[in-house]
Amino acid sequence: MARYDRALTTFSPDGHLFQVEYAMEAVRKGNLAVAVRGADVVVIGVEKKSVAKLQDARTVRKIIMIDSHVCLAFAGLTADARVLINKARVEAQSHRLNLEDPVTVEYISRHIAKIQQKYTQSGGVRPFGVATLIAGFDHSGEEPKLYQTDPSGTFSEWKANATGKNSKAVREFLEKKYKDDLAEDAAIELTIRALMEAVESGSKNMDIAVMRRETGLTLLRNDHVDRVVKKIEEEKEEEEKARKSSFAKR
Amino acid sequence: GGGAPGMEYVMGIKGKDFAMACVSATAVQQIITMKHDEDKVMRVDDHRMLVTSGEPGDRVQFGEFVCANVRLRNMRHGVKTSTKAVASYARQELAKALRQGPYQSNLLVMGYDEGKGPSMYYLDYLATMHEMNVAGYGYGSWFVLSMYDNLWHPDLTQDEALGLMQKGIDEVRRRLSVAPSSYMITVVDKDGIRHLKTLEYGS
């Protein structure tokens, strides 16, 4: 096995590209990112790593604008993400200049995925250790869009998704609880609930942002997040109490 | 060269807390007026605009090129590039192209910067740049620049400036044999960019 994981361009006998799989492992170690598509918004939540005392927390941004109508959250190597984001930003303006239309979410997702794939089939490079969640609105059409890309260069559309640490458990939670056409508040609550499955609750540990058609990306204020967290915790306590009392009756 | 560049009319006025532009809205090819409602104002962002004139292809291409690159910079750095920086960037691109394939386009870069207030920069196709209170292009400006030099004062309100623009149009239509038949007036202030008036005359 050791012979097949060095050079990227080599398949292993059982059809694996080990460097790509190792890149996905790097993603699995990255901080959690969650996105939920509502009726007319996309809500994005990311796990906020605690910063060192002397570090300015505001400079660690994990939900990033590509253009005024598209944003991106990622899990994995931050520096690799920065490169992809820069390329996407240039492409977004280039598209506007040449085609007189803003990019569709699908177009820019396909563009980012194409770049990620190129780096799995070139000499002397390694794949990007990043999986992205891309959210936004198309110029025509009403509904919001959410896409995911990964280090292998595949991309697909999602109603709700998670990537990074504990993403499997969080995705399973979303599969159980997701409903179509969620209103904004319900989508925010679902995103926070999903994050709380894997992350310590409270605005100190999570950043939540809402992507809206008219106003673009808005980061929720800490007191807003804490309010929703408090509501969720209270509801969980109620459910716990109800469960215990139903046992006691037997 | 593009038809007759002097036939376009552009006048810009910087007031107390705004900058206003009056631009001819005709798009002319040879002897035919193709459009009467050509909007020659390009929005760079909510508080900055380019008022472009000159060779029809170059005017649009250059304007859109500047807008695209400024927007990219804004995205990358999370800032709103200042009016002066937008003008300086446009000037540099004009200078780079001058001795290769010049953009035959003149433009006013007008904007409102928080804390600083309004500003207006005059740029021409030779990569000249000046910050000015009153500026313009075209034959019409020969009549109107001196009129505005007399009437301008630093505390000009938007209503007064609108009155000045009307005076300028009246003078041009009275004395310039090839005066344009339609005009658009746009203003930028702390509340953003607004189209104020479109004026169409019979001939």
Interface residues (C-beta under 8 A of the other chain):
Chain A: M65 I66 D67 N86 R89 V90 A92 Q93 S94 R96 L97
Chain B: E64 F65 A68 N69 R71 L72 M75 R76
